Amino acid sequence: MNHVPDWIARSVALLTSARPASEDAAAAAPVPAVERSTHERLQATLRRGEECLSPRALRKLLIELQDVIAPRVSEVEGGRRAQAVATWYAAAEPGERRDFWLLLCEQFAPDASRFKAARERYEAAAGTPEEAQAEIALRKAMTSPRTRLLQRFSAFPDGMQFLIDLRAELLKPLKTDKRLLALDAELEQLFSTWFDVAFLQLRRLSWDSPASLIEKLIKYEAVHDIRSWADLKNRLAGDRRCYGFFHPSLPTEPLIFVEVALVDRISDSIAPLLDESAVQVAPDRATTAIFYSISSTQTGLRGVSFGDSLIKTVAETLSAEFPRLRQFATLSPIPGFRAWLAKHAAEALERLDDKRRSELATALALEGPEALASAALLAAAEQSSVLPARAPVALWLQQCAARYLALEMVDGRPVDPVARFHLGNGARVERINWAGDRSAKGHKQSYGLMVNYLYDLKRIDKHRSQLAEGKIAASREVEKLAAAG
């Protein structure tokens, strides 16, 4: 067959990752030099080395998991049995939990021989009247017992949260034990379906929301720490809005939330937005909505994207409420800039023309441009908090930041994590802001620089297409800065 549909390619990748890891991968994990698979341990009598569950306990746990998806067990009873296993898991030691993960990976994988036969039948039936039936058989062969098992765990109360927390815990050991990749991939695939934006509910969070929900805003705020109840009340005031996406199975847990300021221009500094004593703008007079903080709350949902839908849905909601709104933009940190510049300052210095070298050398009180070195520039950047925006070192930092955001890519994606999020959602790099964040955190991340990403609702798809072709959407001002950096 000349063409394999995308859904087959994705499923094949998942099935391939479900096979037992190689000895090399296993040896890379911080576990015994020769670690037995669960297949070997289930056939054994005695525990070996640092193995946690004994063979007898492992067999008992396997039977309990098999009972969850036994052929004649109803969905309700299966959910009850899954809940009993989850109760055991909650009290289990880290090593026991790892054995649980390994059982899911190695004992509930797809039947490779059945999959192979179904795929051969599908390929042979391509273009014939039998193709549809062959596809149905192939899809069934791709459904692993693990999928049915995880679905049963999602059925009981708090089962969805159990699976999310399980994956959050699983993410760290993934780096050293590749056998766990199949479980992680299957959870991510299921979550992508279960948490599709069509099933999510947009809710506004206000000062009148339940206290338990407001407290979670403080807990999960990941961009600008909430310092006090007064600070929180200011973020929920009349000229502010806060919205979150909720899932019916997690009605008291915002999956992601965004804080918005309604203002009369694109903001260039975070301080006025967080100033509790600042004069409020009448919301019905605002022309610009600034998304100044977006926080995901569930680590276990990593890889499940709903941030773009949140921003677009909130923009549409605000437009309906406030017809004068014309601009939707962010005021965002640049978390990776300082670390990137530390590695690439010498390259940035080489790109400077003679005039810029002379200006910088003079600003640093050097004897001449030939004495200019990247180490001296980085040392001068440490004083960014007292430099005016037009100072030579400040201009150099802004130019480097523009290049970092508008030109630098790795594997076809923007280098900066926040840039990846917004540019991937169809925004463009609009403006670099000097001294946008004067906090210690802002200085540590980006010498205090911040950036505006503009969401032009009519050009979101165009910007996404540009990014897919390897070009980052940026304003002329940013492109000019980037070219000079």
N, C-alpha and C positions, 0 to 999 in steps of 0.2 A: 504494500500500500504506500503511495507516495506522500500522503498527507495524514498526519495524526492530529486529531482535534486537541485543543489546549487542555480540555478537562482530563483527557487521558494522560497527557504529559505531566500535569500537576499531580495526578493520582499515582502515576508511576514513580515520581520523585518521592512521594510520601511512602509508598510501599518499599522502595529501595532503602530509604532511611530506617525502615522498621526491621531490616535484617540485623542479625547480631553484629556488633562492632568488631573490627579487626583486633588482633592481639596488640598491634601498635597503639590503637586508640585506647584500649583498656589499660595498657601500661602507662599511659600519660596521666591517668587519674591518681589521686593521692590515696590509693588503696593497696592491698597486698600485691606483691610482684606478680603472682599468678592467682588471679581471682576466678573462682568458678562461676559459671553461668547458673541461672536459676534451674535450668534443665538438669545440670549436674547435681546441684544441691538437693533438689527434690528426690533424686534417686539415692542420696547418701543416707548414712545413719548418724554420723557425728558432724558437729560444727567444726569448721577449720579456721585457724588464724583469727582474723578480725571480723569474721562474718557475724552479723548481729543475730538474726533469727536462726534458731536451730532448724535442721531439716524437717523435724516434726511440726514445729510452729509454722514454718513456711508452707508445708502441705495443708495445714489447717486454714491458713489465710487464703490460699489458692482456692480451696473448696468453698469458702465463704464468698469469694468473688465470683466463682462459677455459678453459685446458687442465685446470685443477683440476676443473671441473664439466663437462667435455666429455661428451656423451651416452653414449659407449661406454666411458668410463673407470670402472673398478670403485671401490668405496669405499676399498679398500686403496691402490690406485694414486693415487686422488685425494688421499688423506691424505698419501702420500709427496710428491706435487707441492706440496701446501699447505705441508708442512714445509720444502721448498726455498725457497719464497717467504718463509716466516717467518725462515729463516736470513739471507736478503737483508735483510729488515726490521730484524733485530737490528743489522746493521752500517750501516744507512742513516742519513743526516743528517736532522735535524728537517724540513727542507723536502721531502725525498724521502718521508718518512713521511706528510706532509700530502698529497702527490700520490697516495699509495697510498690514503688515506682518501677523497679526492675521486673516485678511480676507482670505489671500492666504492659510493659514493653515487650517482654520475651514470651509470655504465655498467652497473650491475647492479640498477637499479630495476625495479619491476613494469611490465608492459606495460599502459599506461593504457587503450588501446583495447580490449584483451582484457578488462580488468577491467570497463569500462563496459558492454560487451556482456553479460558474465556477470551483472552486477548487474541489468540491464534484464530479462534472461530470468528471474532469480530473482523479481523483483518481479511480473512478469507471471504467474508460476506459483504465486504465493502462494495457498494454499487449494485447490490442484488436486492430482491424483495425480502431477503432474510436479515438485512442489515439492522433494522429496528429491533428485532428480537435478540440479535446478537449483542446489540448495545445494552439492552436491558440486563442480559446475563452478565455482561462485563461490569456494569455498575454494581450489581449485587456481589460479584466476586471481589470488588474493591472495598466493600464495606467490611471492616474488620470487627471481630468480637469486641475489640477495645472501644470502638465507636458506640456500640449498643450499651456497653458497660458505663461509659461516661454519661450517656443520655439518661440512664437510670439514676445516676448520682445527681443529675440536675433536677430530678423530679420531686425530691422531698423538700420541705421548707428549709431554707438556707442552703440548699444543695448547690445553687449557682454560686453563692459566695464561697462555699467550700472548694469548688473547682478553681475559682479565680485565685483564692489564697494558695491552693496547692501549686498552681503554675508559678505564682510569684516566688514561692519557696524553691521551685524546681530550677529557676533561671540561673542561679549561681552555679550549682554543680554541673550544669550543661557544659560549662567551659572545659571541664576535666573528664567527664564521662560521656562519651558520644553515644553510648547505648540508650541514653535518655532522650535523644533527639526526636525519636518517633513519637513519644508521648507528648512532647512539647509541640511538635508540628500538628498533631491531631487536635490538641486543645485549642491551638490558635485557629485552626480551620473551623472548628465547631463554634468558637466565640465569634468569628467573623460572620457566621450565619445568624447565630442567636442575637448578636448585638448590632445587626444591620440597622441603619438609621430609620428604616421603616417601622421598627419596633420600639424606637426610643421616643420619649416624651420630653418636650422642652418646657421647663418650668422656671418662672422668675423667683429668685430668692430675695426676700426683703427683710427689713427689721421686724416685720410681723410674722415671719416664718417660725416654725417650732425651734426652740432653743437648741435642741439636739442637732438640728440641721445647720443652724448658724455656727455652732461649735465646730462642725466639720469643715466649714470654710477656713477657720483658723488652722485646723489640723492639716489640711491638704494644700493650702496656699504655698506655691512653690517658687514664685517669682519675686514678690515683695512681701516680706514677713508682715503679718498683722500684729502690731505692737500692743494694742489694747482694745478694750471694748469701744472706746471713743473712736479709735482708728477704724474699727469694723463698721461702726454706725455711719461714719463719714462715707465709707465705700458703698453704703446702701442708701445714701441720702437722695433727695429729690432729683438732683441732676446726675445721678448715677443709676446704673442698672447692673444686676448680676443675674445671669441665666445659667442653668445647668441642664444637661441631658440625664434623664433617668430611665431605667429599665423596669418594666412591671414586676420582675422578680426581685428587684432591689429598690423598692420604693423610697427608702430613706437614705440611699447612698447616691450622691451625684457622681456620675462616671467621669465627667469633665465639666468644668465651669469656667465662665469668662466674666471678667469685670470690665465694665464699660463706663467711660466718662463722656457726658454730652457737653460739648464745648463749641466755641465759635471759630476755631482754626485747628490745624494739625499741631499737636503738642510737641515741643522739642525738649521737655524736661519732665522727669517724673515727680520732682518735689512739689510743684503746685497741685498735681493731681492727688497727692497724699497729704496735703496740708489741711488739717482739720479746721483751721481758722479762715481758709480761703472763702471768698464770696462765691456763692453758688450761682450758676448760670440758669436762667429760666429754661427748663427743658424744651418748651414749645418755641423758644427762640434759637435753639442750638442748630448749627449747620453741619457739625462734624461729630461723628461717633468714634471715640478712641478706645480700641481694645488694648488695655494696658496690662492685663494679666490673664493668662490662660493656663489652667492647671488640670492635669489628669490625676485621678485619685486612685486608680487600681493598677498596680504594677503588673498583676497577672493578665491584664488586657493589652500588654505591649504587642505592637504589631497590628492591632485592630484600630482602624482609622475612622474616627468620626469628628475630628476637630474641624475639618473643612465644612462639613454639613452644619456643625454648630455655628460657625461664623456666618455662613450664608443665611441660615434660618434666623439668627438673631438680627442680622441686617434687615431682612424682610419684615420681621416683627417690629423693629424700631421704625422703619420707613412707614409702616401702616399707622403707627401711633404718632409719629412726628414727621409730617410731610415736608418740613423745611430741611430735613437732613439731606445733604448732598454728597458727603464724603465719609468713607469708612476706612479707617487706617489703624495701625497699631503703633504703640510706642514700646519697642522691644529691646531686650538686652542683647549683647553679642558675646555669649559665654565662651566661645572658643577663640576669640581674637587674640588675646594676650599670649596664650600658649603658642598659637600659630606664628605670631610675629617673632617670638623668641627664637623660633627655628628658621625663619625666613628673612630676618632683618638684613643680613648680608646681601641677599639677592635684591631686596628692595633698594638698598644703598647703591648697588651697581646700576640700577635702572635710572637713577637721577641724572639730570643733565648738569652741566657745569654751573649754571646760575643757581640751581637749587642746592648744590653742594656748597657753594660759596656762602649762601644765606644761612645754611645750617652751621657751617664752620664758624661764621661770625657770631651766631646766636650762642654757640657753645664756647666762645672765647678761645678758639683754636688758632694756631699760627697760619693755617691755610687749609684749603680743601683736601690736600693730600693727607692731612692729619685726621680727617674724619673717619671714624670707625663705627661699626654697628653697635659695639659695646657701649660707646659713648652716647649714642642716640638712645639706646634702651635705658641707660642710666638717667638721661635727661627726661625721658618719658615718665619716670617715677615722680616728677614734679608736675605732672599734668594738671593737678587740681588747682594750681596757682597760675597756669598759663592762659592768656587770652586766646580766643579761637583763631586769630590771625597770626599768632606767633609761629615762626618757622617749624618748630618741633610739633606744635599742635596741628599745623597744616599737613605735615608729613604723616602723622598718625591718622588723620582723617583720610588721606589718600590711600594709605595702606589698608585701612578698614574698608574703604570702598572697593578696592581690588579684592580683598578677602571675600566680600559679600557678593560682588557682581561678576567676578571672573573665576575664582578658585572652585574647582570641582574635583571630586574623586569618584570614580566609577559612575560618572554621569549624574552625580548628585552634588548639591552645594555642600561645602565643607562644614559650615556652621550648623549645629543641630536645630536652632530656632529658625534659621534661614531655610533649612530643608522643609520644616513644617509649613511655613507660610508660603514659600515659593512653590512647594508641591501642591498647595491648595489654590494656586492661581494668582497670588499677590505679586506685586513688583517692588523692588527696592526703591523707595521714594526719596529718602533724605538721610544723611548722616548727621547726627546731632552731637556737637561738642559739649562736654560737661552735662550730658543728659542725666547721668546718675552719679552724684557726688558721694554716694555711700561707700563704705569700705569694700562691700561686695562688688559694686560697680567698678571701682578702681582695680580690684583684683582680677575681674573678668576682662575688662576692656579699656582700662585707663579712663573710665567714666563715660565712654562713648555709648550712645544708643542709636537705634535706627527706626525709621518709620517704614512699615510695609503698607502699601496702598492696595485696598481691595476695590478695584473697579469692576462692579458686578457685570458689566457688559463685555469685559475683556478677560475674565477669569479663564475661560476655555482656551483663548488664544495664548495666554501666558503659560498655561500648562503644556500646550503643544510646543511652544518655544523651548521649554525646559526639557521636554522629551527629545528634542533635536540638539540638546547640548548648549543652549543659549539661555542665560538668565535674564529675565525681564528687569530692566532698571530705568530710572528716569535719566534724562540727558545730563542733569547735574551730577548724578552719581557716576554715570559713564565717563564724564569728563574727569572727575576725581580719580576714578579707577585707572584711567589711561595715564594719569600723571604719577600714579603710585607703583 
